[in-house]
Amino acid sequence: MYCETMELDLVLCYDRLGEYMKFTKNDVSKLADLSRLDLKEDEKEKFSNQIGDILNYAEKLSELDLKNVDITSQVNGLENIFREDEIKIFENQDLIIDSFPEKDKKSIKVSSVFNK
């Protein structure tokens, strides 16, 4: 079995033939914790199967021979139109700051998303 640790400490495991094995309930729990989602056990099982199926499909796509296919970022001919950034003063800053439960003078305090 071959396993690789992904960015979010999720472990993807492959058997000796390179077939993706399973996205475990433990992996779903880690992902749910990072996303601050409260999942029931049956949801973890359901999502582990669904994510596993998605990863298996993505793995099948990697088997395609794309040597003669041009790199394409979009196909409809639209172009990005850039504009200069403009600083705009928002008149009601105090209204927004007052609406937050935790604040410090002109700053708002939000919960950390990276450190639990």
Backbone as ProteinMPNN parsed JSONL, in Angstrom:
{"seq_chain_A": "MYCETMELDLVLCYDRLGEYMKFTKNDVSKLADLSRLDLKEDEKEKFSNQIGDILNYAEKLSELDLKNVDITSQVNGLENIFREDEIKIFENQDLIIDSFPEKDKKSIKVSSVFNK", "coords_chain_A": {"N_chain_A": [[0.855, -1.171, 0.0], [0.506, 2.234, -0.763], [0.817, 5.411, 0.569], [0.042, 8.872, 0.7], [0.571, 12.003, 2.21], [-1.535, 14.696, 2.283], [-1.925, 18.308, 1.886], [-3.618, 19.149, 4.012], [-3.182, 17.368, 6.055], [-4.497, 15.097, 5.303], [-4.743, 11.746, 4.403], [-4.098, 9.962, 1.541], [-4.539, 6.789, 0.266], [-3.217, 4.181, -1.72], [-3.596, 1.046, -3.347], [-1.477, -1.796, -4.226], [-1.713, -1.825, -6.966], [-2.133, 0.723, -7.659], [-4.672, 1.673, -7.41], [-7.022, 3.854, -5.986], [-7.777, 3.656, -2.576], [-9.618, 4.325, -0.226], [-11.335, 7.148, 1.008], [-11.312, 7.931, 4.187], [-13.558, 7.828, 7.086], [-12.294, 9.118, 9.142], [-10.668, 10.905, 7.742], [-12.675, 12.515, 6.664], [-13.678, 13.559, 9.043], [-11.489, 15.128, 9.899], [-11.435, 17.007, 7.82], [-13.979, 18.125, 8.14], [-13.682, 19.261, 10.687], [-11.75, 21.24, 10.119], [-13.297, 22.777, 8.468], [-15.18, 23.589, 10.15], [-17.577, 22.161, 10.495], [-20.286, 20.33, 11.773], [-20.676, 17.095, 11.71], [-22.734, 14.184, 11.497], [-22.297, 10.679, 12.323], [-23.321, 8.985, 10.279], [-23.338, 10.751, 8.146], [-20.611, 11.241, 7.838], [-19.763, 8.746, 6.943], [-21.214, 8.564, 4.533], [-20.157, 10.793, 3.126], [-17.463, 10.089, 3.013], [-17.516, 7.937, 1.241], [-18.566, 9.227, -1.053], [-16.602, 11.207, -1.59], [-14.436, 9.552, -2.029], [-15.302, 8.296, -4.408], [-15.276, 10.518, -6.13], [-12.539, 11.155, -6.118], [-11.541, 8.795, -7.257], [-12.613, 9.042, -9.83], [-11.303, 11.373, -10.69], [-8.727, 10.385, -10.725], [-8.924, 8.577, -12.838], [-9.149, 10.379, -14.931], [-6.559, 11.276, -15.099], [-5.313, 9.398, -16.613], [-5.673, 9.991, -19.242], [-4.395, 10.649, -22.524], [-2.852, 13.479, -23.207], [-0.988, 14.699, -24.789], [-1.079, 15.915, -27.334], [-2.868, 17.956, -27.02], [-3.793, 21.272, -26.844], [-2.976, 23.663, -24.321], [-5.526, 25.087, -22.481], [-7.302, 27.717, -21.048], [-9.768, 28.78, -21.095], [-12.664, 28.662, -23.262], [-14.42, 30.292, -24.65], [-13.674, 32.702, -25.765], [-13.733, 35.049, -24.291], [-12.209, 37.861, -22.703], [-10.112, 38.94, -20.032], [-10.722, 41.979, -18.451], [-8.978, 44.468, -17.125], [-8.911, 46.853, -14.5], [-7.807, 49.836, -12.941], [-7.04, 49.736, -9.495], [-9.039, 51.332, -7.106], [-9.143, 53.405, -4.319], [-11.722, 53.566, -2.093], [-13.609, 55.335, 0.178], [-15.478, 54.075, 2.76], [-18.418, 55.133, 4.076], [-19.877, 54.343, 6.362], [-18.359, 53.031, 8.435], [-18.347, 52.826, 11.241], [-20.881, 51.785, 11.746], [-20.68, 49.153, 10.772], [-18.574, 48.156, 12.368], [-19.741, 48.39, 14.891], [-21.653, 46.407, 14.727], [-20.381, 44.001, 15.162], [-19.728, 41.448, 17.564], [-17.325, 41.338, 19.011], [-14.864, 43.723, 19.393], [-12.216, 46.116, 18.931], [-11.508, 49.195, 19.448], [-11.188, 50.602, 16.384], [-11.096, 48.22, 15.091], [-12.151, 44.918, 14.189], [-12.808, 41.79, 15.805], [-12.349, 38.47, 14.915], [-13.057, 34.938, 14.904], [-10.358, 32.623, 15.02], [-9.282, 30.762, 12.223], [-7.292, 29.002, 11.68], [-5.893, 28.087, 13.923], [-6.806, 25.977, 16.457]], "CA_chain_A": [[0.0, 0.0, 0.0], [1.23, 3.494, -0.871], [0.016, 6.503, 1.111], [0.665, 10.194, 0.63], [-0.085, 12.964, 3.083], [-1.907, 15.897, 1.552], [-1.706, 19.564, 2.593], [-4.424, 19.311, 5.22], [-2.961, 16.157, 6.843], [-5.372, 14.026, 4.866], [-3.895, 10.713, 3.834], [-4.684, 9.207, 0.45], [-3.834, 5.524, 0.166], [-3.41, 3.435, -2.949], [-3.128, -0.325, -3.211], [-0.271, -2.068, -5.013], [-2.005, -1.584, -8.377], [-2.331, 2.153, -7.852], [-6.081, 2.027, -7.272], [-7.314, 4.595, -4.763], [-8.48, 2.757, -1.679], [-10.826, 4.913, 0.351], [-11.26, 8.371, 1.795], [-11.888, 7.374, 5.411], [-14.372, 8.684, 7.95], [-11.341, 9.94, 9.888], [-10.309, 11.999, 6.836], [-13.848, 13.402, 6.61], [-13.728, 14.252, 10.333], [-10.47, 16.178, 9.871], [-11.896, 18.03, 6.896], [-15.125, 18.785, 8.775], [-13.161, 20.113, 11.757], [-11.14, 22.41, 9.499], [-14.381, 23.577, 7.88], [-16.09, 23.887, 11.255], [-18.859, 21.515, 10.235], [-20.627, 19.296, 12.74], [-21.275, 16.008, 10.932], [-23.125, 12.958, 12.199], [-21.524, 9.517, 11.872], [-23.812, 8.505, 8.984], [-22.899, 11.721, 7.143], [-19.186, 11.001, 7.613], [-19.676, 7.545, 6.102], [-21.727, 8.928, 3.211], [-19.22, 11.697, 2.457], [-16.207, 9.386, 2.72], [-17.768, 7.189, 0.01], [-18.724, 10.154, -2.167], [-15.31, 11.823, -1.891], [-13.652, 8.48, -2.638], [-15.742, 8.164, -5.802], [-14.79, 11.69, -6.869], [-11.09, 10.989, -6.284], [-11.347, 7.729, -8.238], [-12.905, 9.596, -11.157], [-10.206, 12.281, -11.02], [-7.575, 9.536, -11.044], [-9.148, 8.057, -14.196], [-8.86, 11.462, -15.875], [-5.11, 11.41, -15.247], [-4.867, 8.394, -17.574], [-5.873, 10.49, -20.607], [-3.222, 11.086, -23.27], [-3.089, 14.881, -23.554], [0.231, 15.226, -25.406], [-1.389, 16.738, -28.513], [-3.964, 18.87, -26.691], [-3.305, 22.593, -26.448], [-3.37, 24.157, -23.004], [-6.657, 26.004, -22.619], [-7.841, 28.167, -19.773], [-11.2, 28.986, -21.347], [-12.917, 28.368, -24.669], [-15.475, 31.108, -25.238], [-13.139, 33.916, -26.37], [-13.808, 36.22, -23.426], [-10.929, 38.333, -22.207], [-10.155, 39.693, -18.78], [-10.563, 43.423, -18.592], [-8.483, 44.941, -15.845], [-9.05, 48.274, -14.213], [-6.962, 50.284, -11.845], [-7.657, 49.696, -8.173], [-9.367, 52.651, -6.578], [-9.456, 53.435, -2.892], [-13.001, 54.215, -1.842], [-13.89, 55.464, 1.606], [-16.809, 53.629, 3.144], [-18.916, 56.141, 5.004], [-20.508, 53.804, 7.569], [-17.472, 52.088, 9.105], [-18.789, 52.639, 12.625], [-22.057, 50.919, 11.73], [-20.21, 47.777, 10.625], [-17.8, 47.799, 13.559], [-20.689, 48.241, 15.999], [-22.46, 45.195, 14.559], [-19.594, 42.84, 15.57], [-19.766, 41.252, 19.017], [-16.024, 41.65, 19.607], [-14.182, 44.783, 18.655], [-11.177, 46.824, 19.656], [-11.472, 50.512, 18.813], [-11.647, 50.582, 14.99], [-10.826, 46.895, 14.536], [-13.078, 43.863, 14.59], [-12.159, 40.53, 16.154], [-13.031, 37.29, 14.384], [-12.487, 33.675, 15.371], [-9.254, 32.076, 14.239], [-9.648, 29.609, 11.408], [-6.146, 28.129, 11.51], [-5.477, 27.503, 15.189], [-7.929, 25.618, 17.313]], "C_chain_A": [[0.902, 1.236, 0.0], [0.318, 4.592, -0.352], [0.769, 7.81, 0.939], [-0.136, 11.145, 1.496], [-0.31, 14.242, 2.297], [-1.695, 17.115, 2.451], [-2.423, 19.656, 3.933], [-4.303, 18.109, 6.149], [-3.982, 15.076, 6.522], [-4.491, 13.011, 4.166], [-4.671, 9.976, 2.749], [-3.873, 7.938, 0.288], [-4.22, 4.804, -1.12], [-2.944, 2.003, -2.707], [-1.961, -0.567, -4.159], [-0.489, -1.87, -6.505], [-2.221, -0.101, -8.67], [-3.783, 2.588, -7.779], [-6.278, 2.758, -5.956], [-8.145, 3.713, -3.85], [-9.743, 3.382, -1.107], [-10.474, 6.195, 1.093], [-12.004, 8.027, 3.078], [-12.784, 8.368, 6.158], [-13.477, 9.601, 8.771], [-10.897, 11.138, 9.032], [-11.45, 13.015, 6.744], [-13.954, 14.191, 7.91], [-12.718, 15.394, 10.385], [-10.909, 17.339, 8.989], [-13.065, 18.816, 7.485], [-14.667, 19.711, 9.891], [-12.537, 21.382, 11.188], [-12.196, 23.357, 8.93], [-15.4, 24.018, 8.917], [-17.517, 23.396, 10.985], [-19.081, 20.43, 11.277], [-21.367, 18.201, 11.973], [-21.624, 14.83, 11.821], [-22.335, 11.796, 11.601], [-21.994, 9.018, 10.505], [-23.427, 9.455, 7.85], [-21.423, 11.532, 6.816], [-18.992, 9.795, 6.7], [-20.097, 7.862, 4.67], [-20.704, 9.778, 2.454], [-17.893, 11.008, 2.151], [-16.357, 8.568, 1.438], [-17.854, 8.118, -1.198], [-17.396, 10.791, -2.568], [-14.386, 10.79, -2.525], [-14.004, 8.28, -4.094], [-15.233, 9.311, -6.664], [-13.291, 11.563, -7.135], [-10.768, 9.88, -7.277], [-11.58, 8.247, -9.65], [-11.785, 10.538, -11.597], [-8.957, 11.488, -11.4], [-7.712, 8.956, -12.447], [-8.833, 9.123, -15.234], [-7.359, 11.616, -16.106], [-4.536, 10.399, -16.239], [-4.991, 8.872, -19.02], [-4.552, 10.926, -21.226], [-3.499, 12.497, -23.782], [-1.882, 15.522, -24.236], [-0.051, 16.188, -26.551], [-2.538, 17.717, -28.286], [-3.364, 20.189, -26.212], [-3.803, 22.957, -25.056], [-4.435, 25.226, -23.195], [-7.141, 26.424, -21.246], [-9.329, 28.473, -19.891], [-11.431, 28.889, -22.846], [-13.908, 29.308, -25.35], [-14.987, 32.443, -25.786], [-13.22, 35.162, -25.509], [-12.41, 36.605, -22.948], [-11.13, 39.038, -20.871], [-9.952, 41.168, -19.085], [-10.185, 43.951, -17.216], [-8.738, 46.431, -15.704], [-8.11, 48.606, -13.077], [-7.731, 50.156, -10.536], [-7.888, 51.122, -7.693], [-9.672, 52.519, -5.084], [-10.761, 54.206, -2.728], [-13.235, 54.21, -0.338], [-15.326, 55.027, 1.858], [-17.29, 54.525, 4.279], [-19.403, 55.574, 6.339], [-19.643, 52.767, 8.279], [-17.936, 51.806, 10.533], [-19.989, 51.709, 12.711], [-21.637, 49.451, 11.625], [-19.47, 47.329, 11.881], [-18.729, 47.565, 14.752], [-21.497, 46.949, 15.912], [-21.705, 43.926, 14.965], [-19.605, 42.687, 17.08], [-18.442, 41.589, 19.7], [-15.313, 42.675, 18.746], [-13.141, 45.434, 19.554], [-10.956, 48.142, 18.922], [-12.026, 50.424, 17.393], [-11.395, 49.243, 14.308], [-11.885, 45.918, 15.013], [-12.281, 42.607, 14.888], [-13.01, 39.39, 15.614], [-12.344, 36.052, 14.92], [-11.369, 33.233, 14.443], [-9.741, 30.881, 13.438], [-8.497, 28.626, 11.277], [-5.7, 27.455, 12.798], [-6.684, 27.221, 16.047], [-7.511, 25.585, 18.743]], "O_chain_A": [[1.928, 1.271, 0.679], [-0.83, 4.699, -0.783], [1.997, 7.843, 1.023], [-1.366, 11.101, 1.515], [0.622, 14.798, 1.715], [-1.334, 16.982, 3.621], [-1.87, 20.195, 4.891], [-5.206, 17.847, 6.944], [-4.297, 14.238, 7.368], [-3.588, 13.381, 3.415], [-5.75, 9.437, 2.994], [-2.648, 7.995, 0.183], [-5.375, 4.814, -1.544], [-2.003, 1.775, -1.948], [-1.503, 0.361, -4.825], [0.487, -1.756, -7.247], [-2.465, 0.277, -9.816], [-4.098, 3.746, -8.055], [-5.759, 2.332, -4.924], [-9.109, 3.09, -4.293], [-10.845, 2.985, -1.486], [-9.424, 6.29, 1.727], [-13.222, 7.85, 3.048], [-12.767, 9.571, 5.897], [-13.854, 10.735, 9.066], [-10.767, 12.251, 9.541], [-11.218, 14.224, 6.747], [-14.287, 15.376, 7.883], [-13.031, 16.49, 10.85], [-10.772, 18.504, 9.361], [-13.13, 20.037, 7.342], [-15.19, 20.815, 10.038], [-12.763, 22.475, 11.709], [-12.013, 24.574, 8.912], [-16.357, 24.726, 8.607], [-18.502, 24.1, 11.21], [-18.155, 19.694, 11.62], [-22.538, 18.358, 11.628], [-20.908, 14.516, 12.772], [-21.774, 11.911, 10.512], [-21.17, 8.665, 9.661], [-23.215, 9.017, 6.719], [-21.022, 11.647, 5.658], [-18.159, 9.819, 5.794], [-19.423, 7.478, 3.714], [-20.417, 9.517, 1.286], [-17.263, 11.308, 1.137], [-15.428, 8.508, 0.633], [-17.279, 7.829, -2.247], [-17.097, 10.902, -3.756], [-13.637, 11.108, -3.449], [-13.118, 8.112, -4.932], [-14.808, 9.098, -7.799], [-12.828, 11.831, -8.243], [-9.825, 10.006, -8.058], [-10.822, 7.923, -10.564], [-11.365, 10.501, -12.754], [-8.217, 11.885, -12.301], [-6.722, 8.852, -13.171], [-8.309, 8.811, -16.303], [-6.933, 12.037, -17.182], [-3.388, 10.535, -16.661], [-4.47, 8.225, -19.929], [-3.696, 11.497, -20.55], [-4.301, 12.678, -24.698], [-1.762, 16.747, -24.261], [0.665, 17.174, -26.719], [-3.111, 18.244, -29.239], [-2.54, 20.218, -25.298], [-4.915, 22.6, -24.667], [-4.259, 26.158, -23.98], [-7.364, 25.582, -20.376], [-10.06, 28.429, -18.902], [-10.486, 29.02, -23.624], [-14.203, 29.125, -26.531], [-15.802, 33.249, -26.232], [-12.813, 36.237, -25.951], [-11.537, 35.748, -22.809], [-12.169, 39.645, -20.616], [-9.099, 41.536, -19.892], [-10.97, 43.887, -16.27], [-8.773, 47.167, -16.69], [-7.676, 47.721, -12.339], [-8.929, 50.434, -10.479], [-7.038, 51.997, -7.858], [-10.386, 51.609, -4.665], [-10.883, 55.349, -3.167], [-13.071, 53.185, 0.325], [-16.265, 55.541, 1.249], [-16.632, 54.648, 5.312], [-19.343, 56.269, 7.353], [-20.151, 51.721, 8.685], [-17.913, 50.658, 10.976], [-20.098, 50.925, 13.654], [-22.19, 48.6, 12.322], [-19.719, 46.239, 12.395], [-18.517, 46.637, 15.532], [-21.975, 46.453, 16.932], [-22.325, 42.871, 15.101], [-19.503, 43.677, 17.805], [-18.432, 42.068, 20.834], [-15.179, 42.512, 17.533], [-13.189, 45.314, 20.779], [-10.287, 48.181, 17.89], [-13.222, 50.194, 17.217], [-11.472, 49.143, 13.083], [-12.444, 46.068, 16.1], [-11.219, 42.378, 14.31], [-14.222, 39.344, 15.822], [-11.188, 36.105, 15.34], [-11.428, 33.444, 13.232], [-10.531, 30.078, 13.934], [-8.705, 27.51, 10.802], [-5.175, 26.343, 12.754], [-7.485, 28.111, 16.331], [-8.328, 25.3, 19.619]]}, "name": "protein", "num_of_chains": 1, "seq": "MYCETMELDLVLCYDRLGEYMKFTKNDVSKLADLSRLDLKEDEKEKFSNQIGDILNYAEKLSELDLKNVDITSQVNGLENIFREDEIKIFENQDLIIDSFPEKDKKSIKVSSVFNK"}
